[in-house]
């Protein structure tokens, strides 16, 4: 999914679940920042203090995509959560290890991830972790059928349009697209098709299976389940029997998903923000913004930098407010999520990754 869903739809779902504007904004910013936190390593301060962070994304053609370790550390815990073929812990799918790694919508693995997030809601970075968790959770719908590693299972051939006919326009683009031939990582071979909410499409995967996808239907289900998860978070009960999206809001969200057909995620994002500002949803009007870097971003508020690109060996002025800053708490949540997924959750399903 792209910024229109991860930021604006997450905000809408949070408000409809019962969060007030400030908390919903924190959740939505965190959900989108998973795609924008591309830097890792130490932050050094002028008083000698240090802060260590990990990245949750890297650019599609970043050289690190070729490194298995980098794939496992970023793509698996944050974007392509292994689905264990939808089976419960202790059960193994037929086939090989890759069959455990393939992402599946709303899998038992994903549900356990949400449960842990709810149970840890009282931590100082609880809302930030909720945003991160919601990013990973809804991506199990968008990224279903793909794995966050270099593997032929991610190959896509004979790409189909919404009528099940060959999509020659996309295939022509893929002929010169680096990832499709050299790097069958995640859904790189089908570009952004899985992440654009308005598309209905299909393809033949690396196993020769014909796959049909209805993104509007999948994305609406993801939004509905996300709303339920956030209602349970507010209730403090991962097993609470809660409703999803209010019916009229759900109808309008479905309309937006299907009818905002701009190829640019940023353009679609702005149209969602406009709808929120105009009071199109039952929670009323709200002014929602997202600034990933530069002036007024979380990073700027925490470190005082307006740079869009980090400089090596930079020393930042330390402020006591850093410890309670949004940027620092997001990165705390990122590491907590990563540790839980890799060291606690996936091993229960017989999945051992770096």
C-alpha positions in Angstrom: 0.0 0.0 0.0 1.0 3.6 -0.5 0.7 6.9 1.4 -3.0 7.4 0.6 -3.9 4.2 2.6 -1.1 4.0 5.1 -1.5 7.6 6.2 -5.0 8.9 5.4 -7.1 5.7 5.6 -5.3 4.8 8.8 -6.2 8.2 10.2 -9.8 7.7 9.1 -10.0 4.2 10.6 -8.5 5.4 13.9 -11.0 8.3 14.2 -13.9 5.9 13.4 -12.6 3.5 16.0 -12.8 6.2 18.7 -9.4 7.9 18.8 -9.3 11.7 19.1 -7.5 13.8 16.5 -4.1 14.0 18.2 -3.8 10.2 18.9 -5.1 9.3 15.4 -2.6 11.7 13.9 0.2 9.9 15.8 -1.0 6.5 14.7 -1.3 7.5 11.1 2.1 9.3 10.9 3.7 6.2 12.4 2.0 3.9 10.0 3.3 5.9 7.0 6.7 6.6 8.4 7.4 2.9 8.2 7.9 3.5 4.5 10.0 6.6 5.0 12.4 5.5 7.8 15.2 4.5 5.5 18.2 5.4 7.7 19.8 3.3 10.4 22.8 3.5 12.7 23.9 5.8 15.4 22.7 9.4 16.1 25.5 11.3 17.8 24.9 14.3 20.0 27.2 17.2 21.0 27.1 16.2 24.7 28.3 12.7 23.9 24.9 11.0 24.1 24.1 8.4 21.5 20.9 6.9 20.0 20.8 3.8 17.9 18.0 3.2 15.4 17.1 0.7 12.7 15.5 1.3 9.3 12.1 -0.1 8.3 12.4 0.6 4.6 14.8 1.2 1.8 14.5 2.4 -1.7 13.4 -0.3 -4.2 16.7 -0.1 -6.1 18.9 0.4 -3.1 21.9 -1.9 -3.3 20.9 -3.4 0.1 18.0 -5.1 -1.6 20.5 -7.6 -2.9 21.6 -8.6 0.5 19.7 -11.4 2.1 20.3 -10.1 5.6 18.9 -6.7 4.7 15.8 -8.3 3.2 15.1 -10.3 6.3 15.6 -7.3 8.6 13.4 -4.9 6.7 11.0 -6.6 4.3 9.9 -9.5 6.5 9.0 -7.8 9.8 7.7 -4.6 8.3 6.2 -5.3 4.8 5.8 -9.0 4.0 4.9 -10.6 7.2 5.1 -14.4 6.8 1.7 -16.1 6.7 2.6 -19.7 7.4 -0.1 -20.5 4.8 -2.7 -19.2 7.2 -2.1 -22.1 9.6 -1.8 -21.9 13.4 1.4 -22.0 15.4 2.8 -25.5 15.4 1.3 -26.4 12.0 3.4 -26.6 8.9 2.2 -26.1 5.3 3.0 -28.6 2.6 6.1 -27.6 0.5 9.3 -25.9 1.5 10.4 -23.1 3.8 9.4 -20.5 1.3 5.7 -21.5 1.7 5.9 -20.4 5.3 7.3 -17.0 4.3 4.6 -16.1 1.8 2.4 -13.3 3.0 -1.3 -14.2 3.6 -4.1 -11.7 4.4 -5.2 -11.6 8.1 -3.2 -14.7 8.9 -2.9 -16.2 12.4 0.6 -14.7 12.5 -0.8 -11.2 11.7 -3.6 -11.6 14.3 -1.0 -12.6 17.0 1.0 -9.5 16.1 -2.0 -7.3 16.7 -2.8 -9.1 19.9 0.7 -8.4 21.2 0.5 -4.7 20.3 -2.8 -4.4 22.3 -1.3 -6.2 25.3 1.7 -3.8 25.2 -0.4 -0.7 24.8 0.7 0.9 28.1 4.3 1.4 27.0 5.5 5.0 26.4 5.5 4.3 22.6 2.2 2.3 22.5 0.5 4.5 19.9 3.6 4.6 17.7 3.8 0.8 17.8 0.1 0.6 17.0 0.7 2.7 13.8 3.6 0.4 12.9 1.5 -2.7 13.6 -1.4 -1.4 11.5 1.0 -0.8 8.6 2.2 -4.4 8.7 -1.3 -5.7 9.3 -3.0 -4.1 6.3 -0.1 -4.9 4.0 -0.9 -8.6 4.5 -3.9 -7.9 2.2 -1.9 -5.9 -0.4 1.2 -8.2 -0.3 -0.6 -11.5 -0.2 1.0 -14.2 -2.3 4.5 -12.5 -2.2 7.5 -13.1 0.1 10.0 -10.5 1.4 13.0 -12.4 0.1 14.7 -13.0 -3.3 12.8 -16.0 -4.6 11.2 -17.2 -7.8 7.8 -17.4 -6.1 7.6 -13.6 -6.6 8.0 -13.8 -10.4 5.0 -12.5 -12.3 4.4 -13.3 -15.9 1.5 -12.8 -18.4 0.2 -9.9 -16.4 -3.5 -9.5 -16.7 -5.9 -6.5 -16.6 -9.2 -6.4 -14.8 -10.9 -8.3 -17.6 -8.4 -11.2 -17.3 -6.7 -10.2 -20.6 -3.0 -9.6 -21.1 -1.9 -6.1 -19.8 0.5 -5.2 -22.6 1.0 -1.7 -21.3 2.5 -3.1 -18.0 4.5 -5.8 -19.7 6.1 -3.2 -22.0 7.2 -1.2 -18.9 8.6 -4.3 -17.3 10.9 -5.1 -20.2 13.2 -2.3 -19.1 12.4 -2.5 -15.4 15.5 -3.6 -13.4 13.7 -5.4 -10.6 11.5 -7.7 -12.7 14.5 -9.5 -14.2 17.3 -9.2 -11.7 15.5 -9.1 -8.4 12.2 -11.0 -7.8 11.9 -9.4 -4.3 8.6 -8.9 -2.8 6.2 -7.7 -5.4 8.9 -5.8 -7.4 8.0 -7.8 -10.5 4.6 -6.3 -10.7 5.6 -2.7 -9.8 3.0 -1.0 -7.6 0.0 -3.0 -8.8 -0.6 -4.6 -5.4 -0.4 -1.2 -3.6 -2.8 0.8 -5.7 -6.3 0.6 -4.2 -8.4 1.1 -7.4 -6.9 -1.7 -9.5 -8.3 -5.1 -10.4 -5.7 -7.2 -12.1 -4.0 -10.6 -12.3 -0.8 -12.4 -13.2 0.7 -15.9 -13.4 3.1 -16.4 -10.6 6.5 -18.2 -10.5 4.7 -21.5 -9.9 2.5 -21.2 -13.0 -0.6 -20.4 -10.9 -3.1 -17.8 -12.3 -3.7 -15.2 -9.6 -6.6 -12.7 -9.7 -6.6 -9.6 -7.5 -9.4 -7.2 -6.6 -7.6 -4.4 -4.7 -10.7 -2.3 -3.9 -12.4 -5.3 -2.2 -9.2 -6.3 -0.4 -8.4 -2.8 0.7 -11.9 -2.2 2.1 -11.6 -5.4 4.1 -8.2 -4.3 5.4 -9.7 -0.9 6.5 -12.6 -2.7 8.2 -10.3 -5.1 10.1 -7.9 -2.3 11.0 -10.8 -0.4 12.5 -11.7 -3.4 14.6 -8.1 -3.8 15.8 -8.0 -0.2 16.9 -11.3 -0.5 18.7 -9.9 -3.5 20.6 -6.8 -1.5 21.4 -9.0 1.2 23.0 -10.9 -1.4 24.9 -7.7 -3.0 26.1 -9.0 -6.4 25.0 -7.6 -8.3 22.0 -10.7 -10.6 22.1 -13.4 -7.9 22.3 -16.4 -8.4 20.1 -16.4 -5.0 18.2 -17.9 -3.7 15.0 -15.8 -2.5 12.1 -16.4 0.7 10.1 -19.7 2.5 10.5 -21.8 1.5 7.5 -22.1 5.0 5.9 -18.4 5.7 6.3 -17.6 2.2 4.9 -19.7 3.0 1.8 -17.9 6.3 1.3 -14.4 4.7 1.9 -15.3 2.0 -0.7 -16.3 4.8 -3.1 -13.0 6.6 -2.6 -10.9 3.5 -3.0 -12.6 2.7 -6.3 -12.9 6.1 -7.8 -9.6 7.9 -7.0 -7.6 6.5 -9.8 -4.6 8.7 -10.1 -1.4 6.7 -10.5 0.5 9.0 -8.1 0.1 7.9 -4.5 0.8 11.5 -3.4 -2.1 12.9 -5.5 -4.5 10.2 -4.2 -3.2 11.1 -0.6 -4.1 14.7 -1.1 -7.6 13.9 -2.3 -8.1 11.8 0.9 -6.8 14.7 3.0 -9.2 17.1 1.2 -12.1 14.8 2.0 -11.1 14.7 5.7 -10.8 18.5 5.8 -14.2 18.9 4.2 -15.9 16.7 6.8 -16.8 13.8 4.6 -16.6 11.3 7.4 -18.8 11.0 10.5 -16.2 12.3 12.9 -16.3 15.7 11.3 -13.7 18.1 9.8 -10.0 17.7 10.6 -6.8 19.1 9.4 -4.3 16.3 8.8 -0.8 16.7 7.5 2.3 14.5 7.0 5.8 15.8 6.7 8.4 13.0 6.6 11.5 15.1 6.5 12.6 18.7 6.7 11.0 21.6 8.5 8.3 20.7 11.0 8.8 16.9 10.6 9.2 14.6 13.6 12.8 14.3 12.8 13.3 18.1 12.7 11.5 18.5 16.0 13.7 15.8 17.6 17.1 16.6 16.1 16.8 20.2 14.9 17.7 19.2 11.3 15.9 20.4 8.2 18.1 18.4 5.9 16.3 16.1 3.5 19.3 13.8 3.1 21.5 12.8 6.1 25.1 13.7 6.2 27.8 11.2 7.4 29.3 11.8 10.9 26.8 14.6 11.7 26.7 15.8 15.3 23.3 17.0 16.5 22.6 19.4 19.4 21.2 17.5 22.3 17.9 18.7 23.9 16.3 17.0 27.0 13.1 17.0 25.0 14.6 14.5 22.6 13.7 11.6 25.0 10.0 12.3 24.7 10.0 13.3 21.0 7.7 11.6 18.5 10.7 10.6 16.3 12.5 8.9 19.2 9.4 7.1 20.4 8.6 5.9 16.9 12.1 4.4 16.6 11.7 2.8 20.1 8.5 1.2 18.8 10.2 0.2 15.6 12.8 -1.8 17.5 10.3 -3.3 19.9 8.1 -4.5 17.0 11.2 -5.9 15.1 12.4 -7.8 18.2 9.0 -9.3 18.9 8.4 -10.4 15.3 11.8 -11.9 14.7 12.6 -13.4 18.1 9.2 -14.2 19.7 6.4 -14.5 17.1 7.9 -16.1 14.0 9.7 -18.9 15.9 6.4 -20.1 17.3 5.5 -20.8 13.6 8.8 -22.6 12.9 10.2 -19.5 11.1 13.7 -18.5 11.9 15.0 -15.4 10.2 17.8 -13.0 11.0 
